[in-house]
Amino acid sequence: MSTQPIEVIIFDKSYRIESPVNEQETLKQAAKYLDEKMKEIRQAARGLEGERVAVLAALNICHELFENKKQNDMAQKMGQALQMLTGKIDKALAQTN
């Protein structure tokens, strides 16, 4: 898999990152998302130093990730329950015919 350097800007600083070519667009989107989160935090709490802004942004993004994972897990469990119920309904219908 070939890699290529790309440049992303996060919190007004430029970073040159080696990335697989097929992952560059996603990496750019992630950098943009992180930049937006950091700027939101800086705007909400103007006195924070850059490192604290970065840690709070990372914590917020991790929280979003865990919330999404929890929702996906719940949806998967609901899907399994629906499959089980569908199977029971199909079995009951087959027995009545």
TORNUTOR-750920 format. One record per atom (N, C-alpha, C): residue number from 1; residue in one letter; chain; atom name; x, y, z. Coordinates in steps of 0.001 Angstrom, whole numbers, plus 500000, padded with zeros to 6 digits. Layout:
<atoms>
@nr = NUM rest = A kette = A atom = CA u = X v = Y w = Z
...
</atoms>
This chain:
<atoms>
@nr = 1 rest = M kette = A atom = N u = 500860 v = 498823 w = 500000
@nr = 1 rest = M kette = A atom = CA u = 500000 v = 500000 w = 500000
@nr = 1 rest = M kette = A atom = C u = 500905 v = 501240 w = 500000
@nr = 2 rest = S kette = A atom = N u = 500720 v = 502108 w = 499033
@nr = 2 rest = S kette = A atom = CA u = 501578 v = 503280 w = 498945
@nr = 2 rest = S kette = A atom = C u = 501086 v = 504391 w = 499859
@nr = 3 rest = T kette = A atom = N u = 502037 v = 505102 w = 500419
@nr = 3 rest = T kette = A atom = CA u = 501711 v = 506249 w = 501268
@nr = 3 rest = T kette = A atom = C u = 502199 v = 507508 w = 500580
@nr = 4 rest = Q kette = A atom = N u = 501586 v = 508588 w = 501019
@nr = 4 rest = Q kette = A atom = CA u = 501908 v = 509879 w = 500445
@nr = 4 rest = Q kette = A atom = C u = 501706 v = 510913 w = 501543
@nr = 5 rest = P kette = A atom = N u = 502549 v = 511927 w = 501617
@nr = 5 rest = P kette = A atom = CA u = 502339 v = 512945 w = 502635
@nr = 5 rest = P kette = A atom = C u = 501172 v = 513859 w = 502271
@nr = 6 rest = I kette = A atom = N u = 500410 v = 514219 w = 503280
@nr = 6 rest = I kette = A atom = CA u = 499380 v = 515241 w = 503089
@nr = 6 rest = I kette = A atom = C u = 499552 v = 516277 w = 504185
@nr = 7 rest = E kette = A atom = N u = 499020 v = 517431 w = 503952
@nr = 7 rest = E kette = A atom = CA u = 499098 v = 518508 w = 504925
@nr = 7 rest = E kette = A atom = C u = 497698 v = 518768 w = 505462
@nr = 8 rest = V kette = A atom = N u = 497594 v = 518819 w = 506776
@nr = 8 rest = V kette = A atom = CA u = 496331 v = 519173 w = 507418
@nr = 8 rest = V kette = A atom = C u = 496602 v = 520332 w = 508362
@nr = 9 rest = I kette = A atom = N u = 495581 v = 521115 w = 508590
@nr = 9 rest = I kette = A atom = CA u = 495709 v = 522251 w = 509518
@nr = 9 rest = I kette = A atom = C u = 494751 v = 522016 w = 510669
@nr = 10 rest = I kette = A atom = N u = 495331 v = 521995 w = 511861
@nr = 10 rest = I kette = A atom = CA u = 494556 v = 521784 w = 513080
@nr = 10 rest = I kette = A atom = C u = 494930 v = 522886 w = 514061
@nr = 11 rest = F kette = A atom = N u = 493918 v = 523626 w = 514479
@nr = 11 rest = F kette = A atom = CA u = 494106 v = 524691 w = 515463
@nr = 11 rest = F kette = A atom = C u = 495177 v = 525677 w = 515005
@nr = 12 rest = D kette = A atom = N u = 495063 v = 526052 w = 513735
@nr = 12 rest = D kette = A atom = CA u = 495929 v = 527041 w = 513093
@nr = 12 rest = D kette = A atom = C u = 497387 v = 526605 w = 512962
@nr = 13 rest = K kette = A atom = N u = 497647 v = 525312 w = 513056
@nr = 13 rest = K kette = A atom = CA u = 498998 v = 524801 w = 512846
@nr = 13 rest = K kette = A atom = C u = 498944 v = 523761 w = 511737
@nr = 14 rest = S kette = A atom = N u = 499987 v = 523768 w = 510904
@nr = 14 rest = S kette = A atom = CA u = 500061 v = 522848 w = 509785
@nr = 14 rest = S kette = A atom = C u = 500826 v = 521594 w = 510197
@nr = 15 rest = Y kette = A atom = N u = 500291 v = 520442 w = 509794
@nr = 15 rest = Y kette = A atom = CA u = 500929 v = 519159 w = 510071
@nr = 15 rest = Y kette = A atom = C u = 501051 v = 518393 w = 508761
@nr = 16 rest = R kette = A atom = N u = 502234 v = 517870 w = 508518
@nr = 16 rest = R kette = A atom = CA u = 502472 v = 517044 w = 507331
@nr = 16 rest = R kette = A atom = C u = 502496 v = 515599 w = 507819
@nr = 17 rest = I kette = A atom = N u = 501596 v = 514774 w = 507260
@nr = 17 rest = I kette = A atom = CA u = 501394 v = 513421 w = 507749
@nr = 17 rest = I kette = A atom = C u = 501488 v = 512441 w = 506594
@nr = 18 rest = E kette = A atom = N u = 502241 v = 511367 w = 506795
@nr = 18 rest = E kette = A atom = CA u = 502277 v = 510266 w = 505826
@nr = 18 rest = E kette = A atom = C u = 501014 v = 509448 w = 506002
@nr = 19 rest = S kette = A atom = N u = 500352 v = 509176 w = 504905
@nr = 19 rest = S kette = A atom = CA u = 499084 v = 508448 w = 504975
@nr = 19 rest = S kette = A atom = C u = 498916 v = 507576 w = 503746
@nr = 20 rest = P kette = A atom = N u = 498314 v = 506384 w = 503924
@nr = 20 rest = P kette = A atom = CA u = 497973 v = 505598 w = 502736
@nr = 20 rest = P kette = A atom = C u = 497065 v = 506427 w = 501832
@nr = 21 rest = V kette = A atom = N u = 497286 v = 506320 w = 500552
@nr = 21 rest = V kette = A atom = CA u = 496549 v = 507134 w = 499582
@nr = 21 rest = V kette = A atom = C u = 495042 v = 506951 w = 499729
@nr = 22 rest = N kette = A atom = N u = 494605 v = 505705 w = 499974
@nr = 22 rest = N kette = A atom = CA u = 493164 v = 505446 w = 500053
@nr = 22 rest = N kette = A atom = C u = 492541 v = 505926 w = 501365
@nr = 23 rest = E kette = A atom = N u = 493345 v = 506420 w = 502305
@nr = 23 rest = E kette = A atom = CA u = 492814 v = 506916 w = 503579
@nr = 23 rest = E kette = A atom = C u = 492936 v = 508431 w = 503720
@nr = 24 rest = Q kette = A atom = N u = 493466 v = 509093 w = 502718
@nr = 24 rest = Q kette = A atom = CA u = 493746 v = 510519 w = 502854
@nr = 24 rest = Q kette = A atom = C u = 492498 v = 511380 w = 503017
@nr = 25 rest = E kette = A atom = N u = 491452 v = 511065 w = 502296
@nr = 25 rest = E kette = A atom = CA u = 490232 v = 511880 w = 502395
@nr = 25 rest = E kette = A atom = C u = 489637 v = 511776 w = 503802
@nr = 26 rest = T kette = A atom = N u = 489615 v = 510567 w = 504341
@nr = 26 rest = T kette = A atom = CA u = 489093 v = 510373 w = 505699
@nr = 26 rest = T kette = A atom = C u = 489965 v = 511093 w = 506712
@nr = 27 rest = L kette = A atom = N u = 491270 v = 511047 w = 506517
@nr = 27 rest = L kette = A atom = CA u = 492190 v = 511742 w = 507426
@nr = 27 rest = L kette = A atom = C u = 491950 v = 513251 w = 507376
@nr = 28 rest = K kette = A atom = N u = 491737 v = 513788 w = 506191
@nr = 28 rest = K kette = A atom = CA u = 491438 v = 515221 w = 506062
@nr = 28 rest = K kette = A atom = C u = 490138 v = 515574 w = 506782
@nr = 29 rest = Q kette = A atom = N u = 489132 v = 514717 w = 506642
@nr = 29 rest = Q kette = A atom = CA u = 487855 v = 514960 w = 507329
@nr = 29 rest = Q kette = A atom = C u = 488040 v = 514902 w = 508842
@nr = 30 rest = A kette = A atom = N u = 488837 v = 513957 w = 509316
@nr = 30 rest = A kette = A atom = CA u = 489091 v = 513835 w = 510755
@nr = 30 rest = A kette = A atom = C u = 489825 v = 515068 w = 511273
@nr = 31 rest = A kette = A atom = N u = 490803 v = 515540 w = 510527
@nr = 31 rest = A kette = A atom = CA u = 491548 v = 516731 w = 510929
@nr = 31 rest = A kette = A atom = C u = 490633 v = 517952 w = 510972
@nr = 32 rest = K kette = A atom = N u = 489764 v = 518068 w = 509997
@nr = 32 rest = K kette = A atom = CA u = 488808 v = 519192 w = 509965
@nr = 32 rest = K kette = A atom = C u = 487865 v = 519123 w = 511162
@nr = 33 rest = Y kette = A atom = N u = 487396 v = 517922 w = 511469
@nr = 33 rest = Y kette = A atom = CA u = 486492 v = 517740 w = 512610
@nr = 33 rest = Y kette = A atom = C u = 487188 v = 518109 w = 513917
@nr = 34 rest = L kette = A atom = N u = 488432 v = 517645 w = 514087
@nr = 34 rest = L kette = A atom = CA u = 489198 v = 517976 w = 515285
@nr = 34 rest = L kette = A atom = C u = 489431 v = 519477 w = 515380
@nr = 35 rest = D kette = A atom = N u = 489774 v = 520099 w = 514268
@nr = 35 rest = D kette = A atom = CA u = 489989 v = 521545 w = 514243
@nr = 35 rest = D kette = A atom = C u = 488730 v = 522294 w = 514684
@nr = 36 rest = E kette = A atom = N u = 487580 v = 521871 w = 514164
@nr = 36 rest = E kette = A atom = CA u = 486315 v = 522515 w = 514542
@nr = 36 rest = E kette = A atom = C u = 486026 v = 522345 w = 516028
@nr = 37 rest = K kette = A atom = N u = 486253 v = 521131 w = 516556
@nr = 37 rest = K kette = A atom = CA u = 486006 v = 520877 w = 517979
@nr = 37 rest = K kette = A atom = C u = 486914 v = 521741 w = 518847
@nr = 38 rest = M kette = A atom = N u = 488179 v = 521825 w = 518475
@nr = 38 rest = M kette = A atom = CA u = 489125 v = 522624 w = 519256
@nr = 38 rest = M kette = A atom = C u = 488739 v = 524101 w = 519226
@nr = 39 rest = K kette = A atom = N u = 488301 v = 524586 w = 518083
@nr = 39 rest = K kette = A atom = CA u = 487900 v = 525992 w = 517982
@nr = 39 rest = K kette = A atom = C u = 486624 v = 526267 w = 518779
@nr = 40 rest = E kette = A atom = N u = 485702 v = 525295 w = 518805
@nr = 40 rest = E kette = A atom = CA u = 484496 v = 525436 w = 519630
@nr = 40 rest = E kette = A atom = C u = 484869 v = 525570 w = 521107
@nr = 41 rest = I kette = A atom = N u = 485780 v = 524735 w = 521552
@nr = 41 rest = I kette = A atom = CA u = 486192 v = 524758 w = 522964
@nr = 41 rest = I kette = A atom = C u = 486924 v = 526054 w = 523269
@nr = 42 rest = R kette = A atom = N u = 487799 v = 526477 w = 522377
@nr = 42 rest = R kette = A atom = CA u = 488529 v = 527732 w = 522596
@nr = 42 rest = R kette = A atom = C u = 487555 v = 528904 w = 522691
@nr = 43 rest = Q kette = A atom = N u = 486519 v = 528876 w = 521867
@nr = 43 rest = Q kette = A atom = CA u = 485542 v = 529961 w = 521893
@nr = 43 rest = Q kette = A atom = C u = 484746 v = 529948 w = 523200
@nr = 44 rest = A kette = A atom = N u = 484432 v = 528767 w = 523685
@nr = 44 rest = A kette = A atom = CA u = 483642 v = 528648 w = 524912
@nr = 44 rest = A kette = A atom = C u = 484461 v = 528992 w = 526152
@nr = 45 rest = A kette = A atom = N u = 485743 v = 528724 w = 526119
@nr = 45 rest = A kette = A atom = CA u = 486601 v = 528978 w = 527283
@nr = 45 rest = A kette = A atom = C u = 487887 v = 529635 w = 526790
@nr = 46 rest = R kette = A atom = N u = 487833 v = 530923 w = 526618
@nr = 46 rest = R kette = A atom = CA u = 488923 v = 531664 w = 525976
@nr = 46 rest = R kette = A atom = C u = 490263 v = 531567 w = 526699
@nr = 47 rest = G kette = A atom = N u = 490272 v = 531362 w = 527994
@nr = 47 rest = G kette = A atom = CA u = 491524 v = 531391 w = 528734
@nr = 47 rest = G kette = A atom = C u = 492312 v = 530095 w = 528719
@nr = 48 rest = L kette = A atom = N u = 491796 v = 529078 w = 528079
@nr = 48 rest = L kette = A atom = CA u = 492481 v = 527780 w = 528100
@nr = 48 rest = L kette = A atom = C u = 493685 v = 527778 w = 527168
@nr = 49 rest = E kette = A atom = N u = 494743 v = 527133 w = 527629
@nr = 49 rest = E kette = A atom = CA u = 495932 v = 526971 w = 526789
@nr = 49 rest = E kette = A atom = C u = 495672 v = 525877 w = 525756
@nr = 50 rest = G kette = A atom = N u = 496451 v = 525862 w = 524705
@nr = 50 rest = G kette = A atom = CA u = 496253 v = 524946 w = 523594
@nr = 50 rest = G kette = A atom = C u = 496237 v = 523482 w = 523983
@nr = 51 rest = E kette = A atom = N u = 497111 v = 523099 w = 524903
@nr = 51 rest = E kette = A atom = CA u = 497164 v = 521694 w = 525316
@nr = 51 rest = E kette = A atom = C u = 495871 v = 521262 w = 525994
@nr = 52 rest = R kette = A atom = N u = 495326 v = 522109 w = 526846
@nr = 52 rest = R kette = A atom = CA u = 494066 v = 521780 w = 527522
@nr = 52 rest = R kette = A atom = C u = 492916 v = 521725 w = 526517
@nr = 53 rest = V kette = A atom = N u = 492938 v = 522624 w = 525548
@nr = 53 rest = V kette = A atom = CA u = 491914 v = 522609 w = 524495
@nr = 53 rest = V kette = A atom = C u = 491982 v = 521278 w = 523741
@nr = 54 rest = A kette = A atom = N u = 493204 v = 520829 w = 523421
@nr = 54 rest = A kette = A atom = CA u = 493378 v = 519569 w = 522697
@nr = 54 rest = A kette = A atom = C u = 492874 v = 518385 w = 523522
@nr = 55 rest = V kette = A atom = N u = 493185 v = 518372 w = 524815
@nr = 55 rest = V kette = A atom = CA u = 492748 v = 517267 w = 525671
@nr = 55 rest = V kette = A atom = C u = 491223 v = 517257 w = 525784
@nr = 56 rest = L kette = A atom = N u = 490623 v = 518417 w = 525969
@nr = 56 rest = L kette = A atom = CA u = 489159 v = 518483 w = 526068
@nr = 56 rest = L kette = A atom = C u = 488490 v = 518077 w = 524752
@nr = 57 rest = A kette = A atom = N u = 489072 v = 518474 w = 523637
@nr = 57 rest = A kette = A atom = CA u = 488518 v = 518075 w = 522336
@nr = 57 rest = A kette = A atom = C u = 488619 v = 516556 w = 522172
@nr = 58 rest = A kette = A atom = N u = 489768 v = 515993 w = 522533
@nr = 58 rest = A kette = A atom = CA u = 489943 v = 514539 w = 522437
@nr = 58 rest = A kette = A atom = C u = 488943 v = 513817 w = 523337
@nr = 59 rest = L kette = A atom = N u = 488753 v = 514334 w = 524533
@nr = 59 rest = L kette = A atom = CA u = 487800 v = 513722 w = 525461
@nr = 59 rest = L kette = A atom = C u = 486374 v = 513789 w = 524906
@nr = 60 rest = N kette = A atom = N u = 485996 v = 514922 w = 524352
@nr = 60 rest = N kette = A atom = CA u = 484661 v = 515060 w = 523759
@nr = 60 rest = N kette = A atom = C u = 484472 v = 514104 w = 522583
@nr = 61 rest = I kette = A atom = N u = 485481 v = 513973 w = 521737
@nr = 61 rest = I kette = A atom = CA u = 485384 v = 513081 w = 520585
@nr = 61 rest = I kette = A atom = C u = 485306 v = 511628 w = 521045
@nr = 62 rest = C kette = A atom = N u = 486098 v = 511261 w = 522054
@nr = 62 rest = C kette = A atom = CA u = 486026 v = 509895 w = 522596
@nr = 62 rest = C kette = A atom = C u = 484650 v = 509626 w = 523189
@nr = 63 rest = H kette = A atom = N u = 484091 v = 510614 w = 523860
@nr = 63 rest = H kette = A atom = CA u = 482750 v = 510457 w = 524432
@nr = 63 rest = H kette = A atom = C u = 481732 v = 510208 w = 523322
@nr = 64 rest = E kette = A atom = N u = 481815 v = 510977 w = 522242
@nr = 64 rest = E kette = A atom = CA u = 480928 v = 510771 w = 521092
@nr = 64 rest = E kette = A atom = C u = 481098 v = 509360 w = 520532
@nr = 65 rest = L kette = A atom = N u = 482338 v = 508922 w = 520424
@nr = 65 rest = L kette = A atom = CA u = 482626 v = 507586 w = 519904
@nr = 65 rest = L kette = A atom = C u = 481970 v = 506513 w = 520770
@nr = 66 rest = F kette = A atom = N u = 482119 v = 506621 w = 522102
@nr = 66 rest = F kette = A atom = CA u = 481541 v = 505629 w = 522996
@nr = 66 rest = F kette = A atom = C u = 480014 v = 505673 w = 522980
@nr = 67 rest = E kette = A atom = N u = 479442 v = 506866 w = 522875
@nr = 67 rest = E kette = A atom = CA u = 477980 v = 506969 w = 522778
@nr = 67 rest = E kette = A atom = C u = 477482 v = 506302 w = 521499
@nr = 68 rest = N kette = A atom = N u = 478180 v = 506542 w = 520395
@nr = 68 rest = N kette = A atom = CA u = 477799 v = 505910 w = 519122
@nr = 68 rest = N kette = A atom = C u = 477941 v = 504396 w = 519196
@nr = 69 rest = K kette = A atom = N u = 479008 v = 503929 w = 519838
@nr = 69 rest = K kette = A atom = CA u = 479207 v = 502486 w = 519986
@nr = 69 rest = K kette = A atom = C u = 478089 v = 501885 w = 520824
@nr = 70 rest = K kette = A atom = N u = 477701 v = 502582 w = 521888
@nr = 70 rest = K kette = A atom = CA u = 476619 v = 502086 w = 522738
@nr = 70 rest = K kette = A atom = C u = 475314 v = 501999 w = 521944
@nr = 71 rest = Q kette = A atom = N u = 475037 v = 503013 w = 521137
@nr = 71 rest = Q kette = A atom = CA u = 473826 v = 502999 w = 520307
@nr = 71 rest = Q kette = A atom = C u = 473882 v = 501889 w = 519271
@nr = 72 rest = N kette = A atom = N u = 475055 v = 501682 w = 518668
@nr = 72 rest = N kette = A atom = CA u = 475201 v = 500605 w = 517676
@nr = 72 rest = N kette = A atom = C u = 475021 v = 499242 w = 518323
@nr = 73 rest = D kette = A atom = N u = 475578 v = 499072 w = 519532
@nr = 73 rest = D kette = A atom = CA u = 475411 v = 497805 w = 520250
@nr = 73 rest = D kette = A atom = C u = 473937 v = 497553 w = 520555
@nr = 74 rest = M kette = A atom = N u = 473235 v = 498614 w = 520975
@nr = 74 rest = M kette = A atom = CA u = 471819 v = 498492 w = 521290
@nr = 74 rest = M kette = A atom = C u = 471024 v = 498144 w = 520031
@nr = 75 rest = A kette = A atom = N u = 471350 v = 498785 w = 518919
@nr = 75 rest = A kette = A atom = CA u = 470659 v = 498509 w = 517660
@nr = 75 rest = A kette = A atom = C u = 470915 v = 497070 w = 517217
@nr = 76 rest = Q kette = A atom = N u = 472134 v = 496600 w = 517419
@nr = 76 rest = Q kette = A atom = CA u = 472457 v = 495220 w = 517051
@nr = 76 rest = Q kette = A atom = C u = 471657 v = 494234 w = 517907
@nr = 77 rest = K kette = A atom = N u = 471550 v = 494505 w = 519212
@nr = 77 rest = K kette = A atom = CA u = 470773 v = 493638 w = 520099
@nr = 77 rest = K kette = A atom = C u = 469292 v = 493653 w = 519703
@nr = 78 rest = M kette = A atom = N u = 468795 v = 494831 w = 519348
@nr = 78 rest = M kette = A atom = CA u = 467398 v = 494924 w = 518922
@nr = 78 rest = M kette = A atom = C u = 467185 v = 494145 w = 517626
@nr = 79 rest = G kette = A atom = N u = 468149 v = 494210 w = 516721
@nr = 79 rest = G kette = A atom = CA u = 468056 v = 493460 w = 515474
@nr = 79 rest = G kette = A atom = C u = 468030 v = 491963 w = 515723
@nr = 80 rest = Q kette = A atom = N u = 468857 v = 491521 w = 516653
@nr = 80 rest = Q kette = A atom = CA u = 468869 v = 490095 w = 516995
@nr = 80 rest = Q kette = A atom = C u = 467541 v = 489676 w = 517621
@nr = 81 rest = A kette = A atom = N u = 467010 v = 490526 w = 518497
@nr = 81 rest = A kette = A atom = CA u = 465727 v = 490217 w = 519131
@nr = 81 rest = A kette = A atom = C u = 464615 v = 490161 w = 518080
@nr = 82 rest = L kette = A atom = N u = 464642 v = 491092 w = 517123
@nr = 82 rest = L kette = A atom = CA u = 463636 v = 491078 w = 516057
@nr = 82 rest = L kette = A atom = C u = 463746 v = 489827 w = 515194
@nr = 83 rest = Q kette = A atom = N u = 464970 v = 489400 w = 514909
@nr = 83 rest = Q kette = A atom = CA u = 465149 v = 488163 w = 514137
@nr = 83 rest = Q kette = A atom = C u = 464575 v = 486972 w = 514895
@nr = 84 rest = M kette = A atom = N u = 464819 v = 486932 w = 516205
@nr = 84 rest = M kette = A atom = CA u = 464304 v = 485832 w = 517015
@nr = 84 rest = M kette = A atom = C u = 462774 v = 485843 w = 517019
@nr = 85 rest = L kette = A atom = N u = 462180 v = 487015 w = 517184
@nr = 85 rest = L kette = A atom = CA u = 460731 v = 487122 w = 517171
@nr = 85 rest = L kette = A atom = C u = 460151 v = 486759 w = 515804
@nr = 86 rest = T kette = A atom = N u = 460807 v = 487200 w = 514751
@nr = 86 rest = T kette = A atom = CA u = 460361 v = 486862 w = 513401
@nr = 86 rest = T kette = A atom = C u = 460393 v = 485351 w = 513205
@nr = 87 rest = G kette = A atom = N u = 461446 v = 484721 w = 513704
@nr = 87 rest = G kette = A atom = CA u = 461537 v = 483267 w = 513613
@nr = 87 rest = G kette = A atom = C u = 460409 v = 482579 w = 514356
@nr = 88 rest = K kette = A atom = N u = 460083 v = 483081 w = 515548
@nr = 88 rest = K kette = A atom = CA u = 458985 v = 482505 w = 516334
@nr = 88 rest = K kette = A atom = C u = 457638 v = 482702 w = 515629
@nr = 89 rest = I kette = A atom = N u = 457454 v = 483874 w = 515046
@nr = 89 rest = I kette = A atom = CA u = 456206 v = 484157 w = 514329
@nr = 89 rest = I kette = A atom = C u = 456090 v = 483244 w = 513112
@nr = 90 rest = D kette = A atom = N u = 457193 v = 483114 w = 512364
@nr = 90 rest = D kette = A atom = CA u = 457182 v = 482239 w = 511192
@nr = 90 rest = D kette = A atom = C u = 456871 v = 480801 w = 511591
@nr = 91 rest = K kette = A atom = N u = 457461 v = 480358 w = 512684
@nr = 91 rest = K kette = A atom = CA u = 457233 v = 478993 w = 513172
@nr = 91 rest = K kette = A atom = C u = 455757 v = 478809 w = 513586
@nr = 92 rest = A kette = A atom = N u = 455215 v = 479808 w = 514296
@nr = 92 rest = A kette = A atom = CA u = 453822 v = 479730 w = 514731
@nr = 92 rest = A kette = A atom = C u = 452877 v = 479715 w = 513526
@nr = 93 rest = L kette = A atom = N u = 453170 v = 480545 w = 512537
@nr = 93 rest = L kette = A atom = CA u = 452352 v = 480586 w = 511327
@nr = 93 rest = L kette = A atom = C u = 452423 v = 479264 w = 510567
@nr = 94 rest = A kette = A atom = N u = 453604 v = 478676 w = 510532
@nr = 94 rest = A kette = A atom = CA u = 453771 v = 477402 w = 509830
@nr = 94 rest = A kette = A atom = C u = 452977 v = 476291 w = 510515
@nr = 95 rest = Q kette = A atom = N u = 452901 v = 476363 w = 511839
@nr = 95 rest = Q kette = A atom = CA u = 452169 v = 475344 w = 512590
@nr = 95 rest = Q kette = A atom = C u = 450653 v = 475480 w = 512413
@nr = 96 rest = T kette = A atom = N u = 450184 v = 476692 w = 512185
@nr = 96 rest = T kette = A atom = CA u = 448732 v = 476903 w = 512027
@nr = 96 rest = T kette = A atom = C u = 448270 v = 476541 w = 510612
@nr = 97 rest = N kette = A atom = N u = 449175 v = 476464 w = 509682
@nr = 97 rest = N kette = A atom = CA u = 448799 v = 476141 w = 508290
@nr = 97 rest = N kette = A atom = C u = 448773 v = 474685 w = 508061
</atoms>
